[in-house]
Amino acid sequence: MQEKNLGRAKAVRPIIVEVAGEPQGIVVPENSGFRFVAVRLPAFAIDGQHFETIEAARRAASAALRADKSNAA
């Protein structure tokens, strides 16, 4: 027999973080901020970090991309 009132986890919708029109990762709401999950190599420098705002995560992803480009030169 199946339970009709199973509690379902609240759906967490990831938010895409783009830098210069390219997706670098996503942020997922977590506690009092957002956890960054990288989807591109340059952004792995900040993978798993916690940010207070989505904009703070975007700025960090942008800085990681710039650092990656300067290391490649």
C-alpha positions as CSV (number, residue, x, y, z in Angstrom):
1,M,0.0,0.0,0.0
2,Q,1.4,3.4,-0.9
3,E,1.3,6.5,1.3
4,K,-0.7,9.3,-0.3
5,N,0.8,12.1,1.8
6,L,4.5,11.5,1.3
7,G,6.4,14.7,2.1
8,R,8.2,15.9,-1.0
9,A,11.4,17.9,-0.9
10,K,11.0,21.5,-1.9
11,A,12.2,21.9,-5.5
12,V,15.5,23.8,-5.7
13,R,15.9,25.5,-9.0
14,P,19.5,26.2,-10.0
15,I,20.3,29.6,-11.4
16,I,22.8,29.9,-14.3
17,V,25.8,32.1,-13.8
18,E,27.1,33.6,-17.1
19,V,30.2,35.6,-17.8
20,A,30.4,37.3,-21.2
21,G,27.4,35.3,-22.4
22,E,29.0,32.0,-21.6
23,P,27.7,29.8,-18.7
24,Q,30.4,29.2,-16.1
25,G,28.3,27.5,-13.5
26,I,25.1,27.4,-11.5
27,V,24.2,28.6,-8.0
28,V,21.8,26.7,-5.8
29,P,20.1,28.3,-2.9
30,E,21.6,27.0,0.4
31,N,21.0,28.3,3.9
32,S,21.6,32.0,3.9
33,G,23.1,32.2,0.4
34,F,24.1,30.3,-2.7
35,R,26.4,27.4,-3.4
36,F,28.3,27.6,-6.7
37,V,28.7,24.6,-8.9
38,A,31.1,24.9,-11.9
39,V,30.3,23.7,-15.4
40,R,33.4,25.1,-17.2
41,L,37.0,24.5,-16.4
42,P,38.0,28.1,-15.4
43,A,35.2,28.2,-12.9
44,F,36.3,25.1,-11.1
45,A,38.6,27.5,-9.0
46,I,35.5,28.5,-7.1
47,D,33.5,25.3,-7.3
48,G,31.6,24.5,-4.1
49,Q,32.1,28.0,-2.6
50,H,29.3,29.7,-0.8
51,F,28.2,33.3,-1.7
52,E,25.8,35.6,-0.1
53,T,24.4,36.8,-3.4
54,I,24.1,35.6,-7.0
55,E,26.0,38.8,-8.1
56,A,28.9,37.9,-5.7
57,A,29.1,34.5,-7.4
58,R,29.0,36.0,-10.8
59,R,31.8,38.4,-9.9
60,A,33.9,35.5,-8.5
61,A,33.3,33.5,-11.7
62,S,34.4,36.5,-13.8
63,A,37.5,36.9,-11.7
64,A,38.3,33.1,-12.1
65,L,37.8,33.4,-15.9
66,R,40.2,36.4,-16.1
67,A,42.8,34.6,-14.0
68,D,42.5,31.6,-16.2
69,K,43.0,33.7,-19.3
70,S,46.1,35.5,-17.8
71,N,47.6,32.1,-16.8
72,A,47.2,30.8,-20.4
73,A,49.0,33.8,-21.9
